[in-house]
Amino acid sequence: MLLRSVLRSVNSELSFFNYPSYVGALSTRVFGQNLKVLAKVDSTQDAIMRMDSLPAEGYTCVADIQTSGRGRGGNQWESPLGCLMFSFLCMIRNPARLGAMQHLVSLALARTANEVARVRIKWPNDIYSSAAYGNHKPMQKVAGIIINSSSISSLEFLAIVGVGVNVENDHPTTCLRSIAVGDPEVVTRG
């Protein structure tokens, strides 16, 4: 599973992103094949937007730390070490499908996170822990999605999809490792 294999322990002296495991787990032909990994950046979406020329579809930017990550409505997404933060470029060739993109990414992220923890989607773009239901604790956000799009033509849109996942950071909120079903070490082991 990709989520389990791409992250090293926060205590690792290497970058948090485990590139060899990522490449070994990647099964797409387009998305994530062209990858830039940054130790620290203001925002992975902004890093893509600042590029001099438009990268190929599927281009992905990953960062260990974001200093100005953001969510919907201008909310700040806190991005300390231990989070998985990335953005990817997607061309949407049918304007009617632009609105569905956020839902598809939310479903894919929830499905992946549910392999290690019990989570639920808070539509349209947030993933919350659902493990709290049995013990009456409030649900806490563990992941979020934000999409910025622009029109290239009347039939084509460029979307930069940003994703943030609290994998093994204890603050500012809960993380997948703390709500993992079974062995919490499975979240970061390949």
N, C-alpha and C positions, 0 to 999 in steps of 0.2 A: 504494500500500500504506500502510495507516494507520501502522504503526510507523515507516516511513521519513519520513512527512510531519509527524508531530506534534511532533517534537523539534527544537529549534534547537541550534546548537553551544553547548557549555559556555562558550565564550569570548564568547557573545552578551551584550550588556548588558541585554537584555530577559529576561523570565521564560523559563526553560528550555522551558516548555510553549508550543507554537505554536498558539494557539487558531484563527486563521483557517485554517490547514492542516488542523487537526483537523475543523472543521466541513465543510470541502470534501471530506474523505475519509470522513466518517461516512455509513453507509448503512443504519442501523437506524431503526426508528420509535419504539422505546421506550428501549433502553439507550444511555446517554450523551447523550441529548437534553437532559436537565436536569443541568447540569454546574456544579460549584464548583471553582475552581482556587485553591489556597493556596500562598503562597511557602514557608511553613514550618508544620508541624503535628507534634504528637506522633505521631499515627497517623491515616491516612485512615479506617480502620475506626472508631476511637474518635470521630473528628469526626462521623461519621454517627450513631453510637450516642448521642451527646450532644444531638442535635437535639430540640427541644421537642415536635415532632410528627413522625409518621412521614412521610418524603417518599414521593413516588410511585415505583412500581417503575421501575427503570432509573436512578434517581438515581445520579450518579457524582461522587466527590470525588477530585481529583488534587492532588498536592503536589510542589513542587520538592525539598523536603527534609523527611524525617521524622526526628524525634529519638528516637522510641520504637517504631519499626517492629518487628514480631515475626513469627516463623514458628511452625511446629508445635512442640508440646512446650514452649512458653515461650521458645524460642530467639530471640535478637535478630536482626532483619534490618537490617543496616547500610544506611543510605539517604542517601548523600552526593549532592551535585549531580552530575547525569549519569545518575541512575537514573530510570526511569519508575515511579512509585508511584501506585496508584489503588485505590479500592474502589468497588463498585457494589452496589445493593440489588436483590434478586431474591426474588420470591414463588414458593414451590414448593407447588403445589396438590395434589400427590400424594406422600404420605410415602415411598412406595417409590422415588421419584426423587431423594430428598435425597442419598443416597450417591453417585449418579452425577454430581452437579454438579461435584465436584472433578476427576473424570476428564474431563468435557467441557471444562472450563476449561483443564486441562493440555494436552489435545489441540489446542485452538484456539491456545493460546499457542505450543506447539511448532511447529505448522504455520506460524504467522506468523513466528516467529524463523527457521525454516528457509528463508525467502525471502532472508535475508541471511547466514546462517551455518549450520554443521552442528551441530545440537543433538539431544539425546535426552532422553526423559522418564525420570526416576527415580521410579517410581510410589510414591505416588499424586500428588505435588504439586510436584516439583522438575524444573527444566530444566537440564541440564548440557551443556557443550560436548562435542562428539564429534570436533572437529577434531584433538584431541590423539592420537587413535588411531594415526595414521601416524607420529608422531614420538615416541611412547612417553612423552609427558607425561601426568600424571594429569588426568582430567576435572575441570572446575571448574564450580561452580554459577553460572549466569547469570540464573536467574529462579526464583521460587517463588510458590506460591498458598496462601492460608489462608482458610478459610471458618468463620465463626461463625454459628450458626443458633439460632433460638428458635421454640418452638411458639406459633402464634397461635390455632389450634383443633386439634381432633383430625385434621383433614384439610389443614391449611395451615401452612406454615413460612415464616418470614422468614429469608433468608440474606444476610449481608453478605460479599461475596466480595472478598478483598484480593489484589492482584497487585503484585509487585515485579520489575522487570527491570533488570539492569545493562546500560545501553545504551552509555554512553561514559565511564564512570568507571573509572579505573585501579585504584582500591583500594576495598574490601579484597580483592577477587577480580578475576577477569577479566570482560570485558564483551563484548557483541556486536560492537562496533566492532573490538576487537583480534583477534577470530576470524572476521571477515567473510570470506566467499568472494569474491574479486575485489577491487574498489575499496572500502576501508573507509569512504570518504566517503558511500557509498550508504546507509549506515545512518541518517544524519541529514538527507540532502537530500530534498526533496520531488519 
